[in-house]
Structures are given as C-alpha cells and as structure tokens.
Amino acid sequence: MSDEDGQYFYHPLENIEDVELFYEAVERNHLTKAISPERPYTYWTIELYDQKNGIRGGGGLGVLAADTRRVAEKMNIPFALITPFYPYETHQVVENGMVRDEHVPVNYKDFGFKFIDTVNVKCCDNLCKLDVIEKKFKNTRIIAITEPNFGELYSGMSGSDHRLYQEVALGFGGYAALKLLGLKPAIMQLNEVATFFAALARLDELVRNGMDFYEAVVYTRKHTLYTNHTLVQAAEAEFSYEQFEKYVFPNLKSTAVKKWIADKFDGGRIKLSSVTIEIAELRSGVSKLHARVANYHDIAGNKVKFKAVTNGIDMNTWVLPEIMEFYHSFGILDEFNAPTTNYVEKLGNLSGGEIRDLKKTGRKVLNEVLKGRPDHNGRILHFTDDDFIFDFKRRFVDYKRPELPFRDPVRLRNILEERGAHYIIAGRVHAGDKVMSGKLRKLLETVAADEYLRDHVHYLPDYDEKLAYGLSVGSNAAINVPIVGLEACGTSWMKDVANLNFLISTHDGGVADASASSYLNVSGSSEEEELDMLYQRMEEAMAASENDFDLEYILQQQLKAYLPVISGARMLKDYLDYLFPK
Ligand SMILES: *Cc1c(COP(=O)(O)O)cnc(C)c1O
C-alpha cells in the first residue's frame, strides 16, 4: 500500500480473527445500547430481491439487501429494511431468438405481509396514499410501502418523474411508516442514492421538532451511512428544480431544509449523490478496489473517501445445505457462518472424494431446478454427474462481457468437445437495452450456426434467484470476466466459490480483495490476451476436475482466500465496527 493509497480506508480482513470477541461485544456492550428493537439498524433500498417474500429485484443490489437482512436475523441484530413493494414484476421470455418482457401482477397478501395503515406523500398538488405493510422475522422486519399505481422496479428512465415519485415515496413514506410503527432509526444505511429522501425526511423532522438546523444536519450526518455501488458520478441521472418543486418541496415542512436543498442545485439540476454525500458523513464502497477507485466529489469539489466494506452473502441462502454441514462439522465456519480462527488449517479436510460427492448432490438440485426451466430452444436440460458444466450467470450488461467466450466459436467448440462439456448462460437483459439484446441475439446465432455448440450451449431465460442457486450448486466452473475496473463487487462468484466451483475470473470487484493467485485468474494487456487466457483456464478447470490433487488444491486455495470475504457475518461485523467504533 503506497502512501498515496494510505489516505483511503481499508477493510481489515485480519479482524475476522477476533470474531468471537466481537460477538460478545454485540451481546453485552455498546452495540446493544446503540441498537435495540425500538431503535433498529435501518436499511433503505429501492430494490430488494427476496422472491420468497414476493419481492423480485433486478440484480446484485437487491440480493445484497435481502442477504443483509437475513444475516442480521441470524446474528440477532434488530434490523428494519424499508423498501417498496412493486405491484408488478417483469419476467423475460424468449421467442424466436428475441427477448420479450412480460409483466405479472403480485399481491403482498399472498406473501404474509400485514397491512399496518396508510401514510401520505404529496406530489403534484395531490396526496398520494401509500399502504404500509410489514413482515417480521425474529428481530428483523421488512417494512414496505406500496400502492396500486406504484409501477415496477426501475420503470421509466432514471431521471423521470415516475422514478422521482418512487424515490420520494420510499423516503418520505418509509420514514412516516417508521413513526407509525414507533421505531427510531439507530442508523440509516442508504443502499445507493435512490434512498436519499429517507435521510432528508429525518432532517426535516428534527428541525420541525425544534432542533437547531445546523445541529440537525450534524446529527443526521453522523447517523447516516451512504453505501455506494457505482463507479462514476458522471453517469448518474439528474433531476431538475421543477421536478423537485412538484415532488420534493411539498413534503418538507422546514423552510431551512428547503433552502438547504435548493442551494445544492447547480444550473437548475441536481444529482442525488452530491446531496447524499452532504447528508451522510459515513460512506462506504462495496469492495476494497471499488472503495479506492469510486470517483466522487462533494459539492466543494473534494474527492470523497469511501470506507471499504466488501459485500458478503447469506451462506444459508446460497450454499448447498450439505456443503454447509461440511463447513460446520469440520469447524470451518462458526455458528454465524463466519470463518473460524483456524479455518485455513481445517480446509485441509476438503478432499477430492468429498468434493465430488458434494457436487453430485448439487447436480441433483440443479436438475430439479431445470425441470421447469427450458432453454432458449425449449429443451428441458438434464445433466449426469460426469458432465462438466461452465456457467455464465449474471445480468446481460456490456461490461460483464457475456459474449467474450464466443469471439472464437471454433476454439470454444474444441474446448467443450474435449470433455463433452456444456456451457450455460443465464442473465436478463435490462428492459429497453437495445445494444445488449442485439448482442444476445448475435450470440444465439453464433451458437445456432455450429452443430456442436447448438447441443452444448444453453441460454436460460428469466434469470432469477432459483436459477442462480441451481447453477451455483450444480455446475463446475463459473465464468466472471468483467472489464477490470468496472465491477463494484459482484456476489455471484461468491456463491460459486462457496459451492466448490472453479472460479475463472478477471481480477475485479470483490475478487480483487485477495491475490490473483487465489483462483483461475484471467488477465492480459489486451482483450485478445484475456480471451486466450480465458480459454486456457477453461481447459485447466476441466483437467483439474479429473485429478484429485489439483481439484483439492485449487478449491482449497479459493476458500482460504475468500471465505472471510464471502461471509455475510463478516460484512455485517465490518459495518457495525465502522458505524459504532469501540
Ligand atoms: C447473486 C445474484 C446476482 C448478483 O450478480 P452479480 O453479477 O454478481 O452482481 C444477481 N441476480 C441474481 C438473481 C442473483 O442471485
């Protein structure tokens, strides 16, 4: 770490070693004073991906939110997640090689949510009435706001009136919902800037209740954490002053707060990140690399520092129960699913035979999932224990390079043919993304044009949690090749490492938290070099799967390097350490 780097905060992975001391602290001292059932940790998110509870997200941001709550539940931390319940969700279907969206209505009553009451937000001279609904899980809960015309997740353009309405409804409506339930936030974690209005609602309330304006700003700043998932501020959508006059100002009671926010406009436009930075003194990025490179400036023009808190996953949700049983019985993970102090040594128990047995169990689960999920040709897939499966499962966005392995279809075919291997692609194209639906169409054409690829490459439409789980537990090697520098963290690869798959990846996002020798690294000084290395790594993975020594070595290395990163308990512990320093 250079001196220059020293100005940034680093996530201290070493701290995982005092994890037991930490849990004692959670139970006995300062944290329980700061956080209580009436003063929970509050987590605000425009996206939640929790299909079991009727809420379907778009990708990693929502999965992270759901996992964070589940980890809090397991760690018995009073936690309230506040999010919209969207009355419609989007599904993707493939027809004649073209992807099409379908909109399906969902009702919260079908998912065990309880109606609490209604709250109002003002927009365009109207009162919008929002239902407040709630579902409890031990010491945690999901509080959602909704109404029949709320629309879908990410519907419309990102600077549109409807998006602003959704964000204002979540912030002001969600804050009113907390009051309704008699809750005060111990901390407000803003999962990206779409949740900014929750902090603004709090500031307004403090001032309205008689607190001096500057004191209220300081108080709000000290209790608000802005978690950034994006790299460049420039790419963010803006809102106009006129839009704020319609949707935001009517919801503010304090003229001082109105003036404060009005002053933040630049040429009649505002980026929510710039005001979120002003209202949140605590700021985090989602991997070591991301926290270092995220390029944000405050209104005074100073570069913003982000504390690195690498995302983790809820291992109970994403890891095959039999593999979790293995981790627990050998003392690799503790009761909260954080790595034990001697997990590295204990990983020596992971033998080739054990890996094969566990992967067989995972393969059965995958076959079950696939029964209801035909591929793009309408085929129901079924794999034997010996089939080698590569997967690429992530949103179809350009920087993730889903089509990279298809640049040289002949070489890809030769690799797959060596071992009769299959290649599964699962990932949704963002509604209206013409570039990526074009790339997907082209990819499917490339596959269709080759007799061998046609039978061994499968696109599974409508990527969701079930497919993510099935593929994580049931395939053999995951391909994760974002353009280096563009992935904030990524969590799919964590599901793969934890489920004993080979990780073939570029050194980016959370993968770059550990050294590039920890997994099957893809690098190069040009895309051609990277592609060449990707193909080599695919061959290497297939060969290693047939050789116990290599199989054990590679998978043990991956787990040694990444179990602490992957652990959701580690993530929440890092957040709590940052929010409530001892
Ligand atoms: C885990 C998961 C993600 C996360 O994807 P990344 O590309 O790793 O950020 C997205 N969608 C679903 C359905 C997932 O299960």
The ligand as a Gaussian input file, in Angstrom:
#p B3LYP/6-31G(d) Opt

LIG

0 1
 C      -26.374000     -13.319000      -6.852000
 C      -27.286000     -12.744000      -7.832000
 C      -26.937000     -11.567000      -8.511000
 C      -25.625000     -10.867000      -8.291000
 O      -24.987000     -10.753000      -9.510000
 P      -23.547000     -10.112000      -9.730000
 O      -23.452000     -10.047000     -11.187000
 O      -22.549000     -10.999000      -9.126000
 O      -23.590000      -8.785000      -9.069000
 C      -27.825000     -11.069000      -9.455000
 N      -29.007000     -11.674000      -9.711000
 C      -29.377000     -12.796000      -9.068000
 C      -30.687000     -13.420000      -9.390000
 C      -28.531000     -13.354000      -8.115000
 O      -28.919000     -14.465000      -7.466000

